[in-house]
């Protein structure tokens, strides 16, 4: 515990040093070339990397559009989930986002032509696209496959319950085989808490320097995994005998809370690694780092999660959190990634009871869940 306090205690000097470097304030910046930014209509990114380590240059969402099936394919069976989705902000963005004055201002600043639905920089996070007539085309707002992965390889596997045909009569052996096949096929199952969290943060951390510094886009959401997953995006019908949209159990919320804090720290490091200049983006990533470290300090005081503590950058990130330090920052982020993934896969939350005092309650949930 003393080592953890020493790590966190370095935050103040780290922030002061970063402020001296210019990372603690906003600066006017000139446009720089960036191969990840498309400022004119182009084909959408088509890379599948649900589980592979993320590079510094490309840690945003990646989907193989040729494998996207569209929300209607999921809705054939998941009718209640579809109804809940259609009442969400994720669904509404399809009709509202491109009309918002702020979206048009950002597009203009980035010299995006043809509207944000025709540009992969915007589509990657705000819409769902698929291949239609051999061309990439947005088809809805943020939807099923935005969160759970392109479905072509797993849509017929995830509900194949074997010879008995029903979930209730499926054998344990077949279930284990089915879930393994789903994972191998790129499905981001809700049970894989870390992979789902990483997918959320790949958009909600806004991992794009030019989008923020030049476009004026907000530098990330105030995203916290429990608050956002238990609000309007919750669709926990599958295992509810009375078909109600139940909140996660206390045990699961504990795991979500820890995984969310660790993933937040990971993505703040990836963001700092991606920063190439002084400005709003770099400053925001440093502040995100600071907030995540503070939250983890609180967690580490309450519960013993030593392997996670060991993965946190030593000395509060002193000498690590700075511009043009890409490789060490990426290595630190990858260490966090592996530790968090292992924790999520091997912890059922039963030993994390002291966290109940700090986990956000319903009054903090992002939006209202459907019944």
Secondary structure, DSSP 4 states (H G I P E B T S, - for coil): -HHHHHHHHTHHHHHHHHHHHTTTS---------TT---S--PPP----SSSPPPSS--S----GGG---HHHHHTT-HHHHHHHTTSHHHHHHHHGGG-HHHHHHHHHTT--S-GGG-HHHHHHHEEEEEETTEEEEEEES-HHHHH---TTTTTTTT--GGG-STTT--HHHHHHHHHHHHHTT---TT-HHHHHHHHHHHHTT--HHHHHTT---S-----HHHHHTTTT----TT-TT---PPPPHHHHHHHHHHHHHHHHHHHHHHHHH--SSSHHHHHHHHHHHHHHHHHHHHHHHS--HHHHHHSPGGGGTTTSSTT-HHHHHHHHHHHHHHHHHHHHH--STT-GGGGGTS--GGGSSS----
